[in-house]
Amino acid sequence: MTDGTTRFNELQRRLPGCTPRLLSKQLRELEDDGFVHREVYAVVPPKVEYSLTEEGRSIGPILLDLCSWGRQWLKRRGLTTLANDVEVVPVKERLGKGSASRMKAA
């Protein structure tokens, strides 16, 4: 989760193993559900930026805590995933560094 906007290619770089087709599908579903805002600019080449809505930011702490719990669960069992390459900062640490609506994770 990031503050501000993120372009599609940057999201794809942050998600190793995720195909462009799957990422597009998930972003569309998140947009339909009101968690992501998609801004399309009428320029050549096409430019599209994604950002979290207020609804998306509000569920962030819950999802990040669930992610942390899942990582610990995998670790206790000696299992790994592609997501092991992404660092997660616990919610309590992020909240201490700024407002609750400004959380960052790698």
N, C-alpha and C positions, 0 to 999 in steps of 0.2 A: 504494500500500500504506500502510496506516495502523495505528497501534497501537490497540487497543481495538475498539469496535464502531461500525458505520455503518449507518444506516437506508437503506432502498431509495431514497427520494427524493434523499438526498444522493449516493448512488452515481450515480443518473441525472443529476444536475446536473453531476457531474464527467466525464461521458461524453457530450459533445455529439454528436448524430447517432445515438446508440444508442436504439432504440425500447424502450419498457417490456417488450414481449414478448420481444425478443432478450435484454435484460438478465436477465429472469426465467429464461429458458432457460439462459443461461450460468451463472447463479448456482446453479441446480439441478444442472447438470453438475459444477460445481466442488465442490458439496456431496457429490454421489455419489462423486467421486474423492478426497474427504478433504482438500481444500485449504481449504474454507470451512465454518464452523459457522453454522447458521441457528437462531436462537432466536426462537420464536413466543410472544408473551404473550397470554393470554386476557383481553383488554380491548376495550372499544369506544371509539373505532374500533380495528381490529386494529393491533397493533404487532409488527413483525418487525425484528430486528437481525442483521447479518452480521458475522462476524469471521474472521480467518485462523486456521487451526489451526497447530500446530507444523510440520506438513508444508508448509503454505502459506507460512509464514515461511521455512522452510529453502530453498525454491526461489526466493525473492524476489531475492536478489543475482544469480542467473543470468538471470532474466527482465529485470531492470533493465539489466544489461550488454548483453543482446541488444537491448533497446529503444534504448539509446544507440548501439550499432553500426548499427542500422537507420536511425536519424535521420541519422547521418553519411553512410551510403550514399545516402539520399535527397538530402541536401544536396549531395553531390558531383555528383549528376546534375541538380540544379536542380529537384527535385520537391518537392511539399508535400502534406500530408494534414491532416485535422481535428486529428490528434494533435499538430500543431505548436504548438497553443495551450497544451499542458501542459508544464510545466517538469519536467525530470528531473535529479535530483542524482546524480552518479556515486557508485557504491557505496563507493569508498574514502573519499569525503568524509563519507558518512553513518556509516560504521563508526568514523570518528574522533570522532564526536559522541556516541557511546553504545554500548551493547552491540549485538552483531551481530543479536540478535533484535528490536531496536527501531529499525527503519529506517522512514524517512518519505519519501514522494515526493508531489508535488502531484497 
